[in-house]
Amino acid sequence: MNQLRICSPFNNVVASGIANTDLTPLLGTCLEGLDLTLGGTAFTKAMITAIQLKANGKVIFDTTGANLDASENFKGYCAADVTRLSLNFMERKARSPNAFQAGSIDLSKASGINNLRLEVTIAGATAPTLSAIAQVSPAVAVPGEEAIRFLMRRRHRVVQTIGAGGVYVPLLIPHMDPAGGGSVYQRILFYSANMTGFKVQRDGFTEFEVTKLENEWLQKCSGRTPQANLVVFDPILDNLQQGRVWDTTPASKIQSAQFYGMFSAGETITTETEELLPLSSY
């Protein structure tokens, strides 16, 4: 982060509606993060039912206020504050410069992005106020960064109803199927109250199979902070990315990929992904 820039004022900040701000003035920079400030008589993160960042009209980041807050606290990328909500695009605890920068959004002319818009859906607030500050750096071509320069962190989500617990259930993961182009995952986040473990396979080989408690112990040992009702598949626990990200793209030569969850009871879960892809893959 070289600069902090006040974003354009949000439009339509009302009790129930979609507030929005034009981030096009940030073109020419590299966007590393956005910090939202919530104010008003009654306006909480739980009242934000959708946060969508759109580049050239394509949704590249999609979550909710509560889900985002839980994932950033899990990673240790923000401090507890009821009025602050952060969208971090880069990997702030990475152990190499390229891994640190991967995920930030290149807004240079060469990126092909000509408009950027943030939409925040508010439900049930009272006299809300909303503002944002952008963390940016110059969008310059640095030798050695060619391979990661145009990769940005995509965050997409899907809702799935789980039946009775006690058996492994195939889980819906956005963009996982290699036949459809696959994706490169930094993390997969399951917002679930009843998930007790998971199993991950590629080409029929089981690569991960852990209980929720075992998974959280490993994460605590690596400096993560597990959150209530959140189970995270985090293959980059050691804060490296090369050879660690979970890749199902054609470049990986993977033919099939499956993700299974174990549950103690039926429920409806939301699965969100953190992926590294260029805009052309959307």
C-alpha positions in Angstrom: 0.0 0.0 0.0 1.5 3.3 -1.1 -1.6 5.4 -1.0 -5.0 5.7 0.8 -7.7 7.3 -1.3 -11.2 8.4 -0.3 -13.6 6.7 -2.6 -16.5 8.6 -4.3 -19.5 9.0 -2.0 -22.0 6.1 -2.0 -25.3 6.7 -3.7 -28.7 5.3 -2.4 -27.6 4.6 1.2 -31.0 3.8 2.6 -32.6 1.5 5.1 -33.3 -1.2 2.5 -31.7 -0.9 -1.0 -28.5 -1.2 -3.0 -25.9 1.5 -2.2 -23.2 2.0 -4.8 -20.0 3.8 -5.5 -18.1 4.4 -8.7 -14.5 3.2 -8.3 -13.5 4.2 -11.8 -11.4 7.1 -10.5 -9.0 4.4 -9.2 -8.1 3.3 -12.8 -4.4 3.5 -13.3 -3.6 2.0 -9.8 -3.4 -1.4 -8.3 -6.2 -1.9 -5.9 -5.1 -3.9 -2.8 -8.1 -3.4 -0.5 -11.2 -1.5 0.4 -12.2 -0.4 3.9 -15.8 0.3 4.6 -17.1 2.4 7.5 -20.6 1.8 8.7 -22.5 4.5 10.6 -26.0 5.7 11.3 -28.6 5.0 14.0 -28.6 1.2 13.4 -26.4 -0.4 10.7 -24.5 -3.6 11.3 -22.5 -6.0 9.2 -25.3 -8.5 9.4 -27.6 -6.0 7.7 -25.3 -6.2 4.6 -26.9 -9.0 2.6 -24.6 -8.7 -0.4 -21.3 -7.0 -1.4 -20.5 -7.1 -5.1 -17.5 -5.7 -6.8 -18.1 -5.5 -10.6 -15.4 -4.9 -13.2 -16.7 -4.2 -16.7 -20.0 -5.3 -15.4 -18.7 -8.8 -14.3 -19.1 -9.7 -10.7 -15.6 -10.5 -9.4 -16.3 -10.4 -5.7 -19.6 -11.6 -4.1 -20.2 -12.1 -0.4 -22.2 -10.7 2.6 -21.2 -8.5 5.4 -21.2 -11.2 8.1 -19.4 -13.8 5.8 -16.7 -11.3 4.8 -16.1 -10.3 8.5 -15.8 -14.0 9.5 -13.3 -14.8 6.7 -11.1 -11.8 7.4 -11.0 -12.5 11.1 -10.1 -16.1 10.3 -7.1 -14.9 8.3 -6.2 -12.3 10.9 -6.4 -9.5 8.3 -8.5 -7.1 10.4 -9.2 -6.1 14.0 -12.6 -6.5 15.6 -14.6 -3.3 15.0 -18.4 -3.2 14.6 -18.1 -0.2 12.3 -15.3 -1.4 10.0 -15.5 -4.0 7.2 -12.5 -4.7 5.0 -12.2 -6.3 1.5 -8.6 -7.6 1.2 -7.6 -8.7 -2.2 -3.9 -9.4 -1.6 -2.5 -12.1 0.6 -1.1 -9.9 3.5 0.8 -12.6 5.3 2.4 -14.2 2.3 6.1 -15.1 2.4 7.2 -13.9 -1.0 6.6 -10.6 -2.9 4.7 -12.3 -5.7 2.5 -14.3 -3.3 1.9 -11.1 -1.3 0.7 -9.2 -4.4 -1.3 -12.0 -6.0 -5.0 -11.2 -5.9 -4.8 -7.5 -5.9 -6.6 -5.9 -8.8 -4.5 -4.4 -11.5 -6.3 -1.3 -12.9 -3.7 -0.3 -15.4 -4.7 0.4 -19.0 -3.2 -2.9 -20.0 -5.6 -4.7 -17.7 -8.6 -4.1 -19.9 -10.7 -2.8 -17.0 -12.5 0.4 -17.9 -15.0 0.6 -15.1 -15.3 -0.6 -11.6 -18.3 -0.4 -9.3 -19.0 -1.5 -5.7 -22.5 -2.4 -4.7 -23.6 -3.0 -1.1 -27.1 -4.3 -0.5 -28.6 -3.1 2.8 -31.5 -4.6 4.6 -33.2 -3.4 7.7 -30.9 -0.6 8.8 -32.0 2.7 10.3 -30.6 6.0 8.9 -27.4 4.2 7.6 -24.3 5.9 6.4 -21.5 4.3 4.4 -18.1 5.4 3.2 -15.0 3.7 1.8 -11.3 4.2 1.6 -9.2 2.4 -1.1 -5.7 1.0 -0.5 -3.8 1.4 -3.7 -0.3 1.2 -5.2 1.1 2.3 -8.6 0.1 -0.1 -11.3 3.6 -0.6 -12.7 5.1 -3.6 -14.5 7.7 -5.1 -12.1 10.2 -7.6 -13.5 9.3 -11.1 -12.2 5.6 -10.3 -11.7 4.5 -11.0 -15.3 2.9 -14.3 -14.3 0.7 -12.9 -11.6 0.2 -9.3 -12.6 -3.3 -9.7 -14.0 -4.5 -12.4 -11.6 -7.2 -11.0 -9.3 -9.0 -12.6 -6.3 -12.4 -13.8 -7.4 -14.9 -14.5 -4.7 -18.1 -16.3 -5.8 -20.7 -18.1 -3.7 -23.3 -20.8 -3.9 -26.1 -22.0 -1.6 -26.7 -25.7 -1.0 -29.3 -27.7 1.0 -27.8 -30.6 2.9 -30.0 -33.5 3.8 -29.6 -35.8 6.9 -26.1 -36.0 8.3 -23.8 -38.9 8.9 -22.5 -39.6 5.4 -20.2 -37.7 3.0 -22.1 -35.4 0.8 -20.8 -34.0 -2.5 -20.5 -30.3 -2.2 -21.1 -27.6 -4.8 -18.0 -25.6 -5.4 -18.1 -22.7 -7.9 -16.0 -23.3 -11.0 -14.4 -26.5 -9.7 -15.1 -28.8 -12.7 -12.0 -29.2 -14.9 -14.2 -29.8 -17.9 -15.6 -26.3 -17.5 -12.2 -24.7 -17.2 -11.7 -25.2 -13.4 -10.1 -22.6 -11.2 -7.2 -21.9 -8.9 -8.3 -21.9 -5.2 -6.5 -20.1 -2.4 -9.3 -21.1 0.0 -12.8 -22.5 0.1 -15.1 -21.3 2.9 -18.1 -23.2 4.2 -20.6 -21.2 6.3 -22.1 -24.1 8.2 -23.3 -24.9 11.7 -23.2 -28.7 11.3 -20.2 -29.5 9.1 -17.9 -31.9 11.0 -15.3 -32.7 8.4 -14.4 -32.8 4.7 -12.6 -34.9 2.0 -10.9 -33.5 -1.1 -10.1 -35.5 -4.2 -8.4 -34.9 -7.6 -8.4 -37.7 -10.2 -9.8 -40.1 -7.6 -6.9 -39.6 -5.2 -7.8 -38.3 -1.7 -5.5 -35.4 -0.9 -7.2 -34.1 2.3 -9.5 -35.9 4.7 -9.8 -34.3 8.1 -12.4 -33.6 10.8 -13.4 -30.1 11.6 -11.5 -30.2 14.9 -8.3 -31.6 13.3 -8.5 -28.9 10.6 -8.9 -26.1 13.1 -6.0 -27.3 15.2 -3.7 -27.2 12.1 -5.0 -23.7 11.3 -4.4 -22.4 14.9 -0.9 -23.7 14.7 -0.4 -21.7 11.5 -1.7 -18.4 13.1 -5.3 -18.6 11.8 -8.3 -17.8 14.0 -11.2 -20.3 13.4 -14.6 -18.7 13.6 -17.9 -20.0 14.7 -20.0 -21.6 11.9 -17.2 -21.4 9.4 -15.1 -24.3 8.1 -12.2 -23.4 5.8 -10.2 -25.5 3.3 -7.0 -23.5 3.4 -4.2 -25.1 1.4 -1.9 -22.1 1.7 -1.6 -22.4 5.5 2.2 -21.9 5.4 1.6 -18.5 3.5 3.2 -19.8 0.3 1.2 -20.1 -2.9 3.4 -21.7 -5.5 2.7 -25.4 -5.4 0.1 -24.9 -2.6 -3.0 -23.5 -4.3 -5.6 -26.1 -5.2 -5.7 -26.1 -9.0 -8.3 -27.7 -11.2 -7.6 -25.8 -14.5 -6.4 -27.5 -17.7 -2.9 -26.3 -16.9 -2.9 -28.7 -13.8 -3.6 -31.7 -16.1 -6.4 -32.7 -13.6 -9.3 -34.6 -15.2 -11.7 -34.7 -12.2 -12.1 -33.0 -8.8 -14.5 -33.7 -6.0 -15.2 -32.1 -2.6 -17.2 -33.9 0.1 -18.5 -32.7 3.4 -19.6 -34.6 6.5 -22.4 -33.1 8.6 -24.0 -33.9 11.9 -27.4 -32.8 10.7 -29.2 -31.3 7.7 -29.0 -27.6 7.0 -28.6 -25.0 4.3 -25.0 -23.9 3.8 -23.2 -21.1 1.8 -19.9 -21.9 0.1 -17.6 -19.1 -0.9 -14.4 -19.3 -2.8 -11.2 -17.3 -3.0 -9.7 -17.9 -6.5 -6.8 -16.5 -8.5 -7.8 -15.8 -12.1 -7.5 -13.1 -14.8 -10.7 -11.2 -15.8 -10.7 -13.0 -19.1 -11.6 -16.2 -17.3 -14.9 -14.8 -15.9 
